[in-house]
Amino acid sequence: MPKAVKGVLVECDPSIKAIILKIDQDKHDYIVEDLDDQTLVIKESQLNRLKARLEEELANTQQMPEDSGSD
């Protein structure tokens, strides 16, 4: 018998979607359906956890501006 899962429609940039797909690839805990280049259906119960993981990933990938040495 099919099992219904509550989901949330998420629209985002393709770059953000790629990060979400990377986060989900190991355990498949977050994504219910990959609809197109900018749209996913995420498990409603996992949305807050995914947001936290995404913020963590984005913080890790942000580059600090280099010191231009013009002191």
All heavy atoms as TSV, in Angstrom:
chain	resi	resn	atom	element	x	y	z
A	1	MET	N	N	0.854	-1.177	0.000
A	1	MET	CA	C	0.000	0.000	0.000
A	1	MET	C	C	0.895	1.234	0.000
A	1	MET	O	O	1.848	1.310	0.775
A	1	MET	CB	C	-0.895	-0.017	1.233
A	1	MET	CG	C	-1.764	1.216	1.337
A	1	MET	SD	S	-2.842	1.255	2.772
A	1	MET	CE	C	-4.090	0.112	2.267
A	2	PRO	N	N	0.593	2.230	-0.846
A	2	PRO	CA	C	1.397	3.460	-0.884
A	2	PRO	C	C	1.294	4.219	0.428
A	2	PRO	O	O	0.286	4.176	1.116
A	2	PRO	CB	C	0.768	4.277	-2.012
A	2	PRO	CG	C	-0.102	3.349	-2.763
A	2	PRO	CD	C	-0.444	2.217	-1.860
A	3	LYS	N	N	2.365	4.909	0.725
A	3	LYS	CA	C	2.419	5.703	1.949
A	3	LYS	C	C	2.514	7.172	1.559
A	3	LYS	O	O	3.358	7.546	0.750
A	3	LYS	CB	C	3.634	5.301	2.777
A	3	LYS	CG	C	3.731	5.983	4.105
A	3	LYS	CD	C	4.905	5.476	4.896
A	3	LYS	CE	C	5.007	6.216	6.211
A	3	LYS	NZ	N	6.151	5.779	6.990
A	4	ALA	N	N	1.666	8.008	2.136
A	4	ALA	CA	C	1.671	9.440	1.856
A	4	ALA	C	C	2.667	10.148	2.770
A	4	ALA	O	O	2.793	9.813	3.949
A	4	ALA	CB	C	0.279	10.032	2.059
A	5	VAL	N	N	3.381	11.112	2.201
A	5	VAL	CA	C	4.349	11.899	2.958
A	5	VAL	C	C	4.014	13.366	2.735
A	5	VAL	O	O	3.867	13.798	1.590
A	5	VAL	CB	C	5.794	11.622	2.471
A	5	VAL	CG1	C	6.782	12.506	3.204
A	5	VAL	CG2	C	6.144	10.164	2.633
A	6	LYS	N	N	3.864	14.121	3.827
A	6	LYS	CA	C	3.627	15.560	3.693
A	6	LYS	C	C	4.877	16.216	3.147
A	6	LYS	O	O	5.988	15.938	3.610
A	6	LYS	CB	C	3.289	16.190	5.040
A	6	LYS	CG	C	1.886	15.997	5.481
A	6	LYS	CD	C	1.628	16.838	6.722
A	6	LYS	CE	C	0.186	16.771	7.128
A	6	LYS	NZ	N	-0.085	17.639	8.281
A	7	GLY	N	N	4.686	17.088	2.155
A	7	GLY	CA	C	5.831	17.753	1.565
A	7	GLY	C	C	5.614	19.241	1.418
A	7	GLY	O	O	4.484	19.729	1.469
A	8	VAL	N	N	6.719	19.947	1.241
A	8	VAL	CA	C	6.712	21.393	1.046
A	8	VAL	C	C	7.391	21.664	-0.289
A	8	VAL	O	O	8.470	21.145	-0.558
A	8	VAL	CB	C	7.490	22.096	2.180
A	8	VAL	CG1	C	7.551	23.592	1.953
A	8	VAL	CG2	C	6.869	21.784	3.525
A	9	LEU	N	N	6.741	22.466	-1.126
A	9	LEU	CA	C	7.306	22.841	-2.409
A	9	LEU	C	C	8.357	23.921	-2.184
A	9	LEU	O	O	8.086	24.953	-1.571
A	9	LEU	CB	C	6.214	23.367	-3.337
A	9	LEU	CG	C	6.619	23.643	-4.773
A	9	LEU	CD1	C	7.006	22.348	-5.477
A	9	LEU	CD2	C	5.489	24.325	-5.513
A	10	VAL	N	N	9.578	23.672	-2.643
A	10	VAL	CA	C	10.690	24.600	-2.443
A	10	VAL	C	C	11.209	25.027	-3.809
A	10	VAL	O	O	11.563	24.175	-4.627
A	10	VAL	CB	C	11.824	23.939	-1.625
A	10	VAL	CG1	C	13.028	24.855	-1.532
A	10	VAL	CG2	C	11.330	23.551	-0.252
A	11	GLU	N	N	11.239	26.336	-4.042
A	11	GLU	CA	C	11.823	26.895	-5.257
A	11	GLU	C	C	13.110	27.611	-4.866
A	11	GLU	O	O	13.125	28.376	-3.917
A	11	GLU	CB	C	10.863	27.868	-5.922
A	11	GLU	CG	C	9.615	27.209	-6.468
A	11	GLU	CD	C	8.719	28.202	-7.166
A	11	GLU	OE1	O	9.013	28.520	-8.328
A	11	GLU	OE2	O	7.754	28.644	-6.526
A	12	CYS	N	N	14.187	27.350	-5.614
A	12	CYS	CA	C	15.474	27.946	-5.288
A	12	CYS	C	C	16.328	28.038	-6.549
A	12	CYS	O	O	15.980	27.489	-7.587
A	12	CYS	CB	C	16.183	27.113	-4.223
A	12	CYS	SG	S	16.378	25.381	-4.658
A	13	ASP	N	N	17.435	28.735	-6.433
A	13	ASP	CA	C	18.388	28.818	-7.529
A	13	ASP	C	C	18.979	27.436	-7.793
A	13	ASP	O	O	19.106	26.635	-6.860
A	13	ASP	CB	C	19.531	29.763	-7.186
A	13	ASP	CG	C	19.092	31.205	-7.061
A	13	ASP	OD1	O	18.067	31.577	-7.653
A	13	ASP	OD2	O	19.792	31.942	-6.359
A	14	PRO	N	N	19.386	27.168	-9.019
A	14	PRO	CA	C	20.016	25.876	-9.315
A	14	PRO	C	C	21.250	25.596	-8.456
A	14	PRO	O	O	21.507	24.441	-8.102
A	14	PRO	CB	C	20.391	25.994	-10.794
A	14	PRO	CG	C	19.385	26.946	-11.356
A	14	PRO	CD	C	19.142	27.943	-10.246
A	15	SER	N	N	22.001	26.632	-8.086
A	15	SER	CA	C	23.185	26.417	-7.247
A	15	SER	C	C	22.795	25.942	-5.848
A	15	SER	O	O	23.440	25.056	-5.274
A	15	SER	CB	C	24.017	27.691	-7.164
A	15	SER	OG	O	23.255	28.750	-6.621
A	16	ILE	N	N	21.738	26.508	-5.282
A	16	ILE	CA	C	21.250	26.088	-3.966
A	16	ILE	C	C	20.668	24.687	-4.057
A	16	ILE	O	O	20.891	23.847	-3.177
A	16	ILE	CB	C	20.201	27.075	-3.412
A	16	ILE	CG1	C	20.801	28.468	-3.250
A	16	ILE	CG2	C	19.596	26.566	-2.111
A	16	ILE	CD1	C	21.939	28.546	-2.251
A	17	LYS	N	N	19.957	24.413	-5.145
A	17	LYS	CA	C	19.389	23.080	-5.340
A	17	LYS	C	C	20.500	22.031	-5.387
A	17	LYS	O	O	20.365	20.952	-4.812
A	17	LYS	CB	C	18.556	23.026	-6.608
A	17	LYS	CG	C	17.923	21.675	-6.812
A	17	LYS	CD	C	17.155	21.598	-8.095
A	17	LYS	CE	C	16.758	20.150	-8.321
A	17	LYS	NZ	N	16.414	19.882	-9.673
A	18	ALA	N	N	21.606	22.353	-6.034
A	18	ALA	CA	C	22.732	21.414	-6.114
A	18	ALA	C	C	23.271	21.102	-4.722
A	18	ALA	O	O	23.618	19.944	-4.428
A	18	ALA	CB	C	23.832	21.990	-7.001
A	19	ILE	N	N	23.331	22.097	-3.852
A	19	ILE	CA	C	23.798	21.872	-2.483
A	19	ILE	C	C	22.802	20.992	-1.730
A	19	ILE	O	O	23.195	20.071	-1.009
A	19	ILE	CB	C	24.021	23.211	-1.749
A	19	ILE	CG1	C	25.137	23.999	-2.433
A	19	ILE	CG2	C	24.348	22.970	-0.276
A	19	ILE	CD1	C	25.284	25.424	-1.934
A	20	ILE	N	N	21.510	21.239	-1.908
A	20	ILE	CA	C	20.485	20.421	-1.252
A	20	ILE	C	C	20.582	18.971	-1.727
A	20	ILE	O	O	20.503	18.042	-0.920
A	20	ILE	CB	C	19.073	20.998	-1.497
A	20	ILE	CG1	C	18.929	22.356	-0.801
A	20	ILE	CG2	C	18.003	20.030	-1.009
A	20	ILE	CD1	C	17.658	23.102	-1.143
A	21	LEU	N	N	20.763	18.773	-3.028
A	21	LEU	CA	C	20.912	17.415	-3.557
A	21	LEU	C	C	22.132	16.724	-2.964
A	21	LEU	O	O	22.095	15.531	-2.641
A	21	LEU	CB	C	21.008	17.441	-5.085
A	21	LEU	CG	C	19.731	17.822	-5.830
A	21	LEU	CD1	C	20.025	18.007	-7.313
A	21	LEU	CD2	C	18.646	16.783	-5.625
A	22	LYS	N	N	23.220	17.478	-2.798
A	22	LYS	CA	C	24.436	16.929	-2.201
A	22	LYS	C	C	24.189	16.514	-0.752
A	22	LYS	O	O	24.625	15.447	-0.309
A	22	LYS	CB	C	25.559	17.955	-2.275
A	22	LYS	CG	C	26.861	17.488	-1.671
A	22	LYS	CD	C	27.897	18.596	-1.722
A	22	LYS	CE	C	29.074	18.219	-0.850
A	22	LYS	NZ	N	29.505	19.288	0.008
A	23	ILE	N	N	23.477	17.359	0.001
A	23	ILE	CA	C	23.158	17.050	1.398
A	23	ILE	C	C	22.309	15.779	1.477
A	23	ILE	O	O	22.493	14.939	2.348
A	23	ILE	CB	C	22.420	18.236	2.061
A	23	ILE	CG1	C	23.359	19.428	2.235
A	23	ILE	CG2	C	21.812	17.833	3.400
A	23	ILE	CD1	C	22.668	20.710	2.656
A	24	ASP	N	N	21.385	15.630	0.544
A	24	ASP	CA	C	20.422	14.527	0.576
A	24	ASP	C	C	20.976	13.214	0.018
A	24	ASP	O	O	20.425	12.151	0.293
A	24	ASP	CB	C	19.166	14.920	-0.206
A	24	ASP	CG	C	18.052	13.913	-0.053
A	24	ASP	OD1	O	17.562	13.749	1.078
A	24	ASP	OD2	O	17.674	13.294	-1.063
A	25	GLN	N	N	22.062	13.249	-0.718
A	25	GLN	CA	C	22.499	12.067	-1.462
A	25	GLN	C	C	22.875	10.866	-0.591
A	25	GLN	O	O	22.742	9.733	-1.017
A	25	GLN	CB	C	23.634	12.402	-2.408
A	25	GLN	CG	C	24.990	12.575	-1.759
A	25	GLN	CD	C	26.052	12.977	-2.758
A	25	GLN	OE1	O	25.756	13.315	-3.895
A	25	GLN	NE2	N	27.286	12.952	-2.337
A	26	ASP	N	N	23.348	11.070	0.622
A	26	ASP	CA	C	23.782	9.949	1.452
A	26	ASP	C	C	22.622	9.150	2.046
A	26	ASP	O	O	22.585	7.928	1.940
A	26	ASP	CB	C	24.690	10.438	2.580
A	26	ASP	CG	C	26.028	10.939	2.059
A	26	ASP	OD1	O	26.456	10.494	0.981
A	26	ASP	OD2	O	26.625	11.801	2.730
A	27	LYS	N	N	21.688	9.838	2.683
A	27	LYS	CA	C	20.621	9.138	3.407
A	27	LYS	C	C	19.236	9.320	2.789
A	27	LYS	O	O	18.293	8.650	3.206
A	27	LYS	CB	C	20.577	9.614	4.863
A	27	LYS	CG	C	21.827	9.279	5.644
A	27	LYS	CD	C	21.693	9.730	7.074
A	27	LYS	CE	C	22.956	9.442	7.849
A	27	LYS	NZ	N	22.860	9.941	9.222
A	28	HIS	N	N	19.085	10.248	1.876
A	28	HIS	CA	C	17.779	10.541	1.258
A	28	HIS	C	C	16.723	10.863	2.320
A	28	HIS	O	O	15.612	10.361	2.275
A	28	HIS	CB	C	17.325	9.389	0.360
A	28	HIS	CG	C	18.330	9.023	-0.676
A	28	HIS	ND1	N	18.592	9.824	-1.754
A	28	HIS	CD2	C	19.159	7.965	-0.793
A	28	HIS	CE1	C	19.535	9.269	-2.495
A	28	HIS	NE2	N	19.906	8.139	-1.932
A	29	ASP	N	N	17.112	11.711	3.269
A	29	ASP	CA	C	16.230	12.079	4.374
A	29	ASP	C	C	15.308	13.260	4.067
A	29	ASP	O	O	14.352	13.482	4.796
A	29	ASP	CB	C	17.046	12.467	5.615
A	29	ASP	CG	C	17.660	11.273	6.312
A	29	ASP	OD1	O	17.184	10.139	6.086
A	29	ASP	OD2	O	18.612	11.461	7.081
A	30	TYR	N	N	15.625	14.041	3.058
A	30	TYR	CA	C	14.951	15.323	2.883
A	30	TYR	C	C	14.048	15.412	1.651
A	30	TYR	O	O	12.944	15.934	1.737
A	30	TYR	CB	C	15.987	16.453	2.806
A	30	TYR	CG	C	16.899	16.495	4.002
A	30	TYR	CD1	C	18.200	16.023	3.937
A	30	TYR	CD2	C	16.454	16.978	5.218
A	30	TYR	CE1	C	19.045	16.045	5.041
A	30	TYR	CE2	C	17.280	17.012	6.337
A	30	TYR	CZ	C	18.576	16.540	6.234
A	30	TYR	OH	O	19.396	16.561	7.332
A	31	ILE	N	N	14.499	14.963	0.517
A	31	ILE	CA	C	13.795	15.183	-0.751
A	31	ILE	C	C	12.765	14.090	-1.000
A	31	ILE	O	O	13.073	12.909	-0.950
A	31	ILE	CB	C	14.791	15.254	-1.922
A	31	ILE	CG1	C	15.745	16.431	-1.724
A	31	ILE	CG2	C	14.051	15.367	-3.246
A	31	ILE	CD1	C	16.848	16.517	-2.757
A	32	VAL	N	N	11.536	14.529	-1.312
A	32	VAL	CA	C	10.479	13.618	-1.721
A	32	VAL	C	C	10.513	13.481	-3.240
A	32	VAL	O	O	10.452	12.384	-3.775
A	32	VAL	CB	C	9.086	14.128	-1.271
A	32	VAL	CG1	C	7.981	13.247	-1.813
A	32	VAL	CG2	C	9.006	14.230	0.241
A	33	GLU	N	N	10.632	14.621	-3.935
A	33	GLU	CA	C	10.613	14.620	-5.396
A	33	GLU	C	C	11.446	15.766	-5.943
A	33	GLU	O	O	11.385	16.882	-5.442
A	33	GLU	CB	C	9.165	14.759	-5.886
A	33	GLU	CG	C	8.957	14.528	-7.340
A	33	GLU	CD	C	9.117	13.067	-7.749
A	33	GLU	OE1	O	8.760	12.177	-6.968
A	33	GLU	OE2	O	9.606	12.832	-8.861
A	34	ASP	N	N	12.212	15.481	-6.968
A	34	ASP	CA	C	12.992	16.477	-7.699
A	34	ASP	C	C	12.194	16.810	-8.953
A	34	ASP	O	O	12.090	15.983	-9.859
A	34	ASP	CB	C	14.358	15.872	-8.043
A	34	ASP	CG	C	15.283	16.833	-8.757
A	34	ASP	OD1	O	14.841	17.942	-9.113
A	34	ASP	OD2	O	16.445	16.468	-8.979
A	35	LEU	N	N	11.597	18.012	-9.001
A	35	LEU	CA	C	10.660	18.336	-10.072
A	35	LEU	C	C	11.320	18.934	-11.316
A	35	LEU	O	O	11.032	18.522	-12.425
A	35	LEU	CB	C	9.577	19.282	-9.548
A	35	LEU	CG	C	8.719	18.709	-8.410
A	35	LEU	CD1	C	7.746	19.747	-7.907
A	35	LEU	CD2	C	8.005	17.451	-8.853
A	36	ASP	N	N	12.164	19.949	-11.128
A	36	ASP	CA	C	12.856	20.551	-12.262
A	36	ASP	C	C	14.114	21.253	-11.768
A	36	ASP	O	O	14.552	21.018	-10.650
A	36	ASP	CB	C	11.939	21.494	-13.062
A	36	ASP	CG	C	11.419	22.681	-12.261
A	36	ASP	OD1	O	12.116	23.150	-11.327
A	36	ASP	OD2	O	10.319	23.161	-12.558
A	37	ASP	N	N	14.700	22.128	-12.605
A	37	ASP	CA	C	15.969	22.771	-12.268
A	37	ASP	C	C	15.912	23.641	-11.015
A	37	ASP	O	O	16.939	23.907	-10.408
A	37	ASP	CB	C	16.452	23.641	-13.433
A	37	ASP	CG	C	16.907	22.808	-14.610
A	37	ASP	OD1	O	17.123	21.589	-14.437
A	37	ASP	OD2	O	17.043	23.371	-15.710
A	38	GLN	N	N	14.726	24.104	-10.653
A	38	GLN	CA	C	14.618	25.037	-9.531
A	38	GLN	C	C	13.597	24.623	-8.480
A	38	GLN	O	O	13.337	25.372	-7.551
A	38	GLN	CB	C	14.251	26.428	-10.044
A	38	GLN	CG	C	15.294	27.017	-10.955
A	38	GLN	CD	C	14.918	28.405	-11.448
A	38	GLN	OE1	O	13.751	28.788	-11.424
A	38	GLN	NE2	N	15.899	29.152	-11.885
A	39	THR	N	N	13.025	23.425	-8.599
A	39	THR	CA	C	11.923	23.058	-7.717
A	39	THR	C	C	12.105	21.658	-7.142
A	39	THR	O	O	12.415	20.714	-7.865
A	39	THR	CB	C	10.580	23.119	-8.478
A	39	THR	OG1	O	10.510	24.343	-9.209
A	39	THR	CG2	C	9.410	23.051	-7.520
A	40	LEU	N	N	11.891	21.563	-5.839
A	40	LEU	CA	C	11.948	20.296	-5.108
A	40	LEU	C	C	10.733	20.197	-4.200
A	40	LEU	O	O	10.169	21.202	-3.789
A	40	LEU	CB	C	13.189	20.236	-4.214
A	40	LEU	CG	C	14.556	20.255	-4.856
A	40	LEU	CD1	C	15.607	20.614	-3.816
A	40	LEU	CD2	C	14.859	18.913	-5.471
A	41	VAL	N	N	10.362	18.969	-3.856
A	41	VAL	CA	C	9.403	18.744	-2.783
A	41	VAL	C	C	10.203	18.144	-1.639
A	41	VAL	O	O	10.868	17.120	-1.792
A	41	VAL	CB	C	8.258	17.803	-3.207
A	41	VAL	CG1	C	7.308	17.561	-2.040
A	41	VAL	CG2	C	7.502	18.375	-4.400
A	42	ILE	N	N	10.167	18.829	-0.505
A	42	ILE	CA	C	10.934	18.438	0.684
A	42	ILE	C	C	9.975	17.902	1.737
A	42	ILE	O	O	8.867	18.418	1.905
A	42	ILE	CB	C	11.682	19.669	1.267
A	42	ILE	CG1	C	12.583	20.319	0.225
A	42	ILE	CG2	C	12.443	19.313	2.530
A	42	ILE	CD1	C	13.735	19.463	-0.244
A	43	LYS	N	N	10.407	16.885	2.483
A	43	LYS	CA	C	9.590	16.359	3.584
A	43	LYS	C	C	9.352	17.479	4.592
A	43	LYS	O	O	10.299	18.106	5.073
A	43	LYS	CB	C	10.300	15.201	4.283
A	43	LYS	CG	C	10.428	13.968	3.427
A	43	LYS	CD	C	11.186	12.890	4.153
A	43	LYS	CE	C	11.437	11.711	3.253
A	43	LYS	NZ	N	12.288	10.691	3.892
A	44	GLU	N	N	8.082	17.717	4.891
A	44	GLU	CA	C	7.721	18.805	5.805
A	44	GLU	C	C	8.387	18.634	7.174
A	44	GLU	O	O	8.872	19.597	7.763
A	44	GLU	CB	C	6.208	18.865	5.967
A	44	GLU	CG	C	5.736	20.013	6.829
A	44	GLU	CD	C	4.233	20.044	6.972
A	44	GLU	OE1	O	3.636	18.981	7.212
A	44	GLU	OE2	O	3.672	21.138	6.838
A	45	SER	N	N	8.462	17.415	7.653
A	45	SER	CA	C	9.030	17.161	8.979
A	45	SER	C	C	10.540	17.420	9.022
A	45	SER	O	O	11.107	17.585	10.099
A	45	SER	CB	C	8.751	15.718	9.399
A	45	SER	OG	O	9.372	14.810	8.490
A	46	GLN	N	N	11.201	17.458	7.872
A	46	GLN	CA	C	12.651	17.631	7.815
A	46	GLN	C	C	13.066	19.033	7.362
A	46	GLN	O	O	14.253	19.318	7.250
A	46	GLN	CB	C	13.255	16.603	6.847
A	46	GLN	CG	C	13.047	15.178	7.272
A	46	GLN	CD	C	13.757	14.858	8.565
A	46	GLN	OE1	O	14.841	15.354	8.833
A	46	GLN	NE2	N	13.154	14.026	9.385
A	47	LEU	N	N	12.110	19.909	7.093
A	47	LEU	CA	C	12.409	21.221	6.531
A	47	LEU	C	C	13.353	22.040	7.417
A	47	LEU	O	O	14.336	22.598	6.936
A	47	LEU	CB	C	11.122	22.000	6.258
A	47	LEU	CG	C	11.300	23.334	5.531
A	47	LEU	CD1	C	11.942	23.120	4.159
A	47	LEU	CD2	C	9.975	24.042	5.398
A	48	ASN	N	N	13.100	22.095	8.712
A	48	ASN	CA	C	13.961	22.882	9.614
A	48	ASN	C	C	15.371	22.308	9.681
A	48	ASN	O	O	16.349	23.050	9.716
A	48	ASN	CB	C	13.342	22.983	11.007
A	48	ASN	CG	C	12.133	23.898	11.016
A	48	ASN	OD1	O	12.034	24.812	10.213
A	48	ASN	ND2	N	11.206	23.639	11.914
A	49	ARG	N	N	15.489	20.983	9.719
A	49	ARG	CA	C	16.819	20.353	9.720
A	49	ARG	C	C	17.564	20.666	8.427
A	49	ARG	O	O	18.761	20.926	8.448
A	49	ARG	CB	C	16.696	18.839	9.887
A	49	ARG	CG	C	16.502	18.407	11.312
A	49	ARG	CD	C	16.523	16.904	11.486
A	49	ARG	NE	N	17.754	16.327	10.971
A	49	ARG	CZ	C	17.855	15.085	10.500
A	49	ARG	NH1	N	16.801	14.301	10.476
A	49	ARG	NH2	N	19.006	14.631	10.062
A	50	LEU	N	N	16.853	20.614	7.304
A	50	LEU	CA	C	17.485	20.909	6.022
A	50	LEU	C	C	17.951	22.359	5.972
A	50	LEU	O	O	19.054	22.644	5.508
A	50	LEU	CB	C	16.532	20.618	4.865
A	50	LEU	CG	C	17.077	20.940	3.481
A	50	LEU	CD1	C	18.336	20.138	3.185
A	50	LEU	CD2	C	16.027	20.701	2.424
A	51	LYS	N	N	17.139	23.276	6.461
A	51	LYS	CA	C	17.539	24.686	6.494
A	51	LYS	C	C	18.819	24.870	7.300
A	51	LYS	O	O	19.727	25.594	6.883
A	51	LYS	CB	C	16.429	25.557	7.097
A	51	LYS	CG	C	15.275	25.816	6.173
A	51	LYS	CD	C	14.257	26.704	6.869
A	51	LYS	CE	C	13.047	26.971	6.032
A	51	LYS	NZ	N	12.073	27.828	6.723
A	52	ALA	N	N	18.898	24.211	8.446
A	52	ALA	CA	C	20.093	24.319	9.290
A	52	ALA	C	C	21.310	23.749	8.576
A	52	ALA	O	O	22.390	24.354	8.590
A	52	ALA	CB	C	19.861	23.597	10.614
A	53	ARG	N	N	21.158	22.591	7.940
A	53	ARG	CA	C	22.278	21.984	7.202
A	53	ARG	C	C	22.701	22.859	6.032
A	53	ARG	O	O	23.884	23.010	5.755
A	53	ARG	CB	C	21.894	20.603	6.656
A	53	ARG	CG	C	21.724	19.516	7.673
A	53	ARG	CD	C	23.017	18.819	8.069
A	53	ARG	NE	N	23.889	18.415	7.005
A	53	ARG	CZ	C	23.886	17.254	6.373
A	53	ARG	NH1	N	23.002	16.340	6.698
A	53	ARG	NH2	N	24.756	16.993	5.420
A	54	LEU	N	N	21.726	23.468	5.342
A	54	LEU	CA	C	22.023	24.333	4.208
A	54	LEU	C	C	22.785	25.572	4.668
A	54	LEU	O	O	23.776	25.972	4.046
A	54	LEU	CB	C	20.738	24.724	3.487
A	54	LEU	CG	C	20.884	25.582	2.244
A	54	LEU	CD1	C	21.747	24.887	1.199
A	54	LEU	CD2	C	19.523	25.915	1.665
A	55	GLU	N	N	22.357	26.184	5.753
A	55	GLU	CA	C	23.060	27.345	6.294
A	55	GLU	C	C	24.487	26.979	6.681
A	55	GLU	O	O	25.418	27.751	6.447
A	55	GLU	CB	C	22.307	27.916	7.494
A	55	GLU	CG	C	21.037	28.642	7.111
A	55	GLU	CD	C	20.251	29.138	8.310
A	55	GLU	OE1	O	20.765	29.069	9.458
A	55	GLU	OE2	O	19.116	29.583	8.107
A	56	GLU	N	N	24.665	25.794	7.254
A	56	GLU	CA	C	25.994	25.324	7.633
A	56	GLU	C	C	26.877	25.143	6.392
A	56	GLU	O	O	28.028	25.566	6.377
A	56	GLU	CB	C	25.840	23.992	8.376
A	56	GLU	CG	C	27.108	23.410	8.903
A	56	GLU	CD	C	26.829	22.110	9.632
A	56	GLU	OE1	O	26.040	22.120	10.601
A	56	GLU	OE2	O	27.389	21.082	9.214
A	57	GLU	N	N	26.325	24.526	5.362
A	57	GLU	CA	C	27.072	24.330	4.112
A	57	GLU	C	C	27.447	25.672	3.484
A	57	GLU	O	O	28.565	25.850	3.013
A	57	GLU	CB	C	26.256	23.505	3.114
A	57	GLU	CG	C	26.171	22.049	3.445
A	57	GLU	CD	C	27.483	21.314	3.240
A	57	GLU	OE1	O	28.234	21.652	2.305
A	57	GLU	OE2	O	27.746	20.401	4.023
A	58	LEU	N	N	26.510	26.610	3.476
A	58	LEU	CA	C	26.776	27.919	2.880
A	58	LEU	C	C	27.839	28.674	3.674
A	58	LEU	O	O	28.690	29.340	3.098
A	58	LEU	CB	C	25.496	28.740	2.788
A	58	LEU	CG	C	24.490	28.255	1.748
A	58	LEU	CD1	C	23.182	29.035	1.878
A	58	LEU	CD2	C	25.039	28.367	0.344
A	59	ALA	N	N	27.803	28.550	4.991
A	59	ALA	CA	C	28.814	29.204	5.832
A	59	ALA	C	C	30.193	28.618	5.557
A	59	ALA	O	O	31.194	29.342	5.555
A	59	ALA	CB	C	28.459	29.053	7.303
A	60	ASN	N	N	30.253	27.308	5.309
A	60	ASN	CA	C	31.527	26.655	5.028
A	60	ASN	C	C	32.080	27.002	3.650
A	60	ASN	O	O	33.289	26.944	3.444
A	60	ASN	CB	C	31.395	25.137	5.145
A	60	ASN	CG	C	31.200	24.690	6.565
A	60	ASN	OD1	O	31.565	25.386	7.503
A	60	ASN	ND2	N	30.603	23.540	6.741
A	61	THR	N	N	31.206	27.345	2.711
A	61	THR	CA	C	31.660	27.620	1.348
A	61	THR	C	C	31.914	29.098	1.083
A	61	THR	O	O	32.508	29.431	0.073
A	61	THR	CB	C	30.654	27.107	0.308
A	61	THR	OG1	O	29.393	27.737	0.518
A	61	THR	CG2	C	30.509	25.605	0.383
A	62	GLN	N	N	31.458	29.954	1.977
A	62	GLN	CA	C	31.698	31.389	1.768
A	62	GLN	C	C	33.160	31.696	1.924
A	62	GLN	O	O	33.824	31.230	2.848
A	62	GLN	CB	C	30.896	32.225	2.764
A	62	GLN	CG	C	29.430	32.254	2.469
A	62	GLN	CD	C	28.681	33.103	3.469
A	62	GLN	OE1	O	29.214	33.488	4.501
A	62	GLN	NE2	N	27.437	33.394	3.166
A	63	GLN	N	N	33.680	32.495	1.001
A	63	GLN	CA	C	35.082	32.851	1.045
A	63	GLN	C	C	35.229	34.179	1.767
A	63	GLN	O	O	34.460	35.108	1.560
A	63	GLN	CB	C	35.648	32.980	-0.356
A	63	GLN	CG	C	35.628	31.668	-1.107
A	63	GLN	CD	C	36.169	31.844	-2.511
A	63	GLN	OE1	O	36.476	32.951	-2.928
A	63	GLN	NE2	N	36.287	30.760	-3.227
A	64	MET	N	N	36.251	34.238	2.575
A	64	MET	CA	C	36.575	35.487	3.253
A	64	MET	C	C	37.325	36.380	2.267
A	64	MET	O	O	38.180	35.878	1.514
A	64	MET	CB	C	37.446	35.228	4.487
A	64	MET	CG	C	36.767	34.345	5.537
A	64	MET	SD	S	35.249	35.064	6.173
A	64	MET	CE	C	35.897	36.390	7.129
A	65	PRO	N	N	37.032	37.670	2.234
A	65	PRO	CA	C	37.769	38.559	1.327
A	65	PRO	C	C	39.245	38.583	1.677
A	65	PRO	O	O	39.617	38.619	2.853
A	65	PRO	CB	C	37.123	39.918	1.535
A	65	PRO	CG	C	36.250	39.798	2.728
A	65	PRO	CD	C	36.050	38.351	3.031
A	66	GLU	N	N	40.061	38.516	0.644
A	66	GLU	CA	C	41.507	38.556	0.872
A	66	GLU	C	C	41.950	39.971	1.213
A	66	GLU	O	O	41.394	40.933	0.701
A	66	GLU	CB	C	42.234	38.082	-0.372
A	66	GLU	CG	C	42.038	36.614	-0.663
A	66	GLU	CD	C	42.855	36.151	-1.837
A	66	GLU	OE1	O	43.875	36.807	-2.160
A	66	GLU	OE2	O	42.470	35.145	-2.450
A	67	ASP	N	N	42.938	40.067	2.056
A	67	ASP	CA	C	43.505	41.377	2.410
A	67	ASP	C	C	44.238	41.909	1.199
A	67	ASP	O	O	45.133	41.270	0.668
A	67	ASP	CB	C	44.442	41.217	3.602
A	67	ASP	CG	C	44.898	42.556	4.145
A	67	ASP	OD1	O	44.307	43.591	3.769
A	67	ASP	OD2	O	45.825	42.565	4.964
A	68	SER	N	N	43.845	43.086	0.739
A	68	SER	CA	C	44.436	43.628	-0.470
A	68	SER	C	C	45.856	44.160	-0.243
A	68	SER	O	O	46.582	44.435	-1.190
A	68	SER	CB	C	43.567	44.768	-1.027
A	68	SER	OG	O	43.492	45.821	-0.087
A	69	GLY	N	N	46.234	44.304	0.980
A	69	GLY	CA	C	47.578	44.772	1.296
A	69	GLY	C	C	47.799	46.236	1.006
A	69	GLY	O	O	48.911	46.695	0.864
A	70	SER	N	N	46.733	47.005	0.935
A	70	SER	CA	C	46.852	48.444	0.641
A	70	SER	C	C	46.798	49.282	1.900
A	70	SER	O	O	46.175	50.317	1.947
A	70	SER	CB	C	45.744	48.868	-0.341
A	70	SER	OG	O	44.482	48.611	0.252
A	71	ASP	N	N	47.432	48.838	2.941
A	71	ASP	CA	C	47.450	49.578	4.221
A	71	ASP	C	C	48.340	50.767	4.177
A	71	ASP	O	O	49.336	50.950	3.754
A	71	ASP	CB	C	47.886	48.659	5.366
A	71	ASP	CG	C	46.784	47.666	5.692
A	71	ASP	OD1	O	45.656	48.069	5.886
A	71	ASP	OD2	O	47.126	46.464	5.741
